Amino acid sequence: MTGDKNNVWDAVARYASVAMLLPASAFVGYAIGYGLDRFFSKRFFGVTFLLLGVASGLVQVIRELSNDAPKKDAPKKDASK
């Protein structure tokens, strides 16, 4: 029974971190863009890096969730030949 509880809490922790990936990536991207906006006195870096942060967050979420997806076994070759 304790193994089931550990698996549940491991899954909760894993999916909670996945839920935080996208907002964290967007925030980091915007923060970098904001800093570059201030440094170069331009206005487009914030939006550009926000979009890059969102894109990188989506890629990471897809990677994390695809690792958890059940994998299909490769077709077995006939060993009798």
C-alpha positions as a printed NumPy array, in Angstrom:
array([[  0.   ,   0.   ,   0.   ],
       [  2.826,   2.411,   0.715],
       [  4.15 ,   1.91 ,  -2.811],
       [  0.828,   3.127,  -4.216],
       [  0.917,   6.232,  -2.049],
       [  4.443,   7.025,  -3.152],
       [  3.444,   6.596,  -6.796],
       [  0.493,   8.949,  -6.322],
       [  2.607,  11.628,  -4.701],
       [  5.325,  11.19 ,  -7.31 ],
       [  2.715,  11.737, -10.014],
       [  1.314,  14.785,  -8.208],
       [  4.787,  16.294,  -7.928],
       [  5.609,  15.529, -11.573],
       [  2.394,  17.017, -12.937],
       [  2.58 ,  20.037, -10.631],
       [  6.016,  20.809, -12.034],
       [  4.645,  20.375, -15.564],
       [  1.87 ,  22.844, -14.712],
       [  4.471,  25.392, -13.631],
       [  6.674,  25.022, -16.721],
       [  4.638,  27.198, -19.063],
       [  4.094,  30.203, -16.752],
       [  7.695,  30.069, -15.55 ],
       [  9.041,  29.962, -19.104],
       [  6.808,  32.844, -20.15 ],
       [  7.908,  34.89 , -17.137],
       [ 11.607,  34.242, -17.746],
       [ 11.225,  35.093, -21.441],
       [  9.427,  38.339, -20.63 ],
       [ 11.974,  39.233, -17.928],
       [ 14.839,  38.81 , -20.399],
       [ 12.954,  40.849, -22.991],
       [ 12.142,  43.546, -20.444],
       [ 15.796,  43.794, -19.475],
       [ 16.821,  44.094, -23.111],
       [ 14.081,  46.707, -23.659],
       [ 15.495,  48.776, -20.834],
       [ 19.09 ,  48.297, -21.958],
       [ 18.55 ,  49.141, -25.637],
       [ 15.597,  51.573, -25.165],
       [ 13.452,  49.561, -27.561],
       [  9.925,  48.195, -27.143],
       [  9.837,  44.931, -29.112],
       [ 12.179,  42.714, -27.087],
       [  9.617,  42.09 , -24.336],
       [  6.983,  40.726, -26.693],
       [  9.528,  38.784, -28.748],
       [ 11.07 ,  37.055, -25.76 ],
       [  7.651,  36.493, -24.194],
       [  6.645,  34.555, -27.318],
       [  9.944,  32.656, -27.265],
       [  9.362,  31.812, -23.592],
       [  5.852,  30.546, -24.307],
       [  7.127,  28.46 , -27.241],
       [  9.925,  26.94 , -25.159],
       [  7.463,  26.242, -22.338],
       [  5.122,  24.424, -24.721],
       [  7.995,  22.347, -26.072],
       [  9.013,  21.355, -22.542],
       [  5.431,  20.492, -21.543],
       [  5.071,  18.297, -24.631],
       [  8.39 ,  16.576, -23.88 ],
       [  7.456,  15.917, -20.263],
       [  4.02 ,  14.577, -21.122],
       [  5.309,  12.423, -23.978],
       [  7.756,  10.784, -21.559],
       [  4.767,   9.744, -19.419],
       [  2.711,   8.428, -22.324],
       [  2.545,   4.646, -22.596],
       [  4.936,   3.417, -25.224],
       [  3.792,   0.947, -27.826],
       [  6.009,  -2.087, -28.18 ],
       [  7.758,  -2.55 , -31.479],
       [  6.395,  -5.421, -33.523],
       [  8.225,  -8.625, -32.699],
       [ 10.039, -10.379, -35.473],
       [  9.303, -14.013, -36.147],
       [ 12.245, -15.956, -34.741],
       [ 11.298, -19.192, -36.474],
       [ 12.671, -18.08 , -39.851]])
